[in-house]
Amino acid sequence: MLAMFEMFYAMLRNASMALVFAAFSSTCASAASFTIEPGLLGDLRDQRVLLAGKVKELDEVSKQIVVAQADKRAATASIRRLEGESEQARTKLEKLQAFDRDNPGTISREQVVAAEDQNRQAFSALKTAREKKSGADARINSLSVDSSAKYAEFLRLQKSFERDVGRVVDTQLQERLRVLQVKKEVSVTERVACGDDSIPVCKERSKKAAELKATEMGSVVFVNSLTEVKNFKLSKEELRSEVQATLSNKVFSNQHMVGETEYETTITANVEPAIGDTLREQMALGIRSQVYDMVGGRIDFSQVQDPSQFSDEQGDEVPVRSAKIKKKKVVQEEAVEEQEAPQETAPRQPAPAPAPVRRLEKPTFTF
């Protein structure tokens, strides 16, 4: 019998909580709609348009920096390859010229000219690659300066926009809290099963149950989870109602036994809802979402970063050992460029007592 009474009591309590939740949802739904002063609304929309445009500009600059970095990496790779080719062409030309000086008429003039052309082309290609790398560096530097200025302007616009939106949210939140946190008088009657308890103990339990029911009737229901509140309609089913309210001016009356197994108490009290920080935050999120919808939609700032921070991307370094070698090669190549048409040197004077000279075999050069 006791178990049946407890089950009946639990059903009554759940039913009362459902009614409270329905009443709260109805109240919130009616209070969810609001308007923004036309001048402020227009200003927020203009700010949002400027902010969206600045986000697009930053995205475009980021793409240009990526392209410039790719060009720089390609030029760097070409430089490394062409340095080797230029060195080979220069070495072949020097060997061919030296052999021609020591053995006049052995090598045809066409072979020497072909080697000179190959050396000239290799040096020209290397020079072009270096110019491309320098151009890519200049573009990256210019884009970095431009992106830094655009990002600073974006931060300024974002701060101004969010500040104005926050003011609207705070105003609307305070208005809704004022509507919800209204003290009201309630009068409820609650009955509990005594079971094996004595009458004084059962009477005290009846008073506690009556207080709880009065609190539930005048309290608000909030979600103790990560669910969002949008337009004050809970968006997920994982909900838990939590009682938060204060009772004052409590008057207990009509306290008596009902039959031999139950005790009944009536309470009249003033109940003031207490809205906790969790529900306040969810209410503010709901209002903020509405404001964003009214001004043109929310802008996702999570992917917005300063493009200039990524302008010094790795991948364009030259090996450490190339510091000295590179300088040496430049000097050699400049010397080769000046030596595009090597002049024939005068034949060496024979020694006073020349020894028999053995003729060298004609070498084979591959071009």
Secondary structure, DSSP 8 states (H G I E B T S, - for coil): -HHHHHHHHHHHHHHHHHHHHHHHHHHHHHHH-----HHHHHHHHHHHHHHHHHHHHHHHHHHHHHHHHHHHHHHHHHHHHHHHHHHHHHHHHHHHHHHHHHSTTTS-HHHHHHHHHHHHHHHHHHHHHHHHHHHHHHHHHHHHHHHHHHHHHHHHHHHHHHHHHHHHHHHHHHHHHHHH---EEEEEEEEEE-TTS-HHHHHHHHHHHHHHHHHHHHS-----SS--EETTEE-SS-------EEEEEEEEEEEEEETTTEEEEEEEEEEEE---HHHHHHHHHHHHHHHHHHHT-----TT---GGGGTT-SS----TTHHHHHHHHHHHHHHHHHTSS----------SS--------------
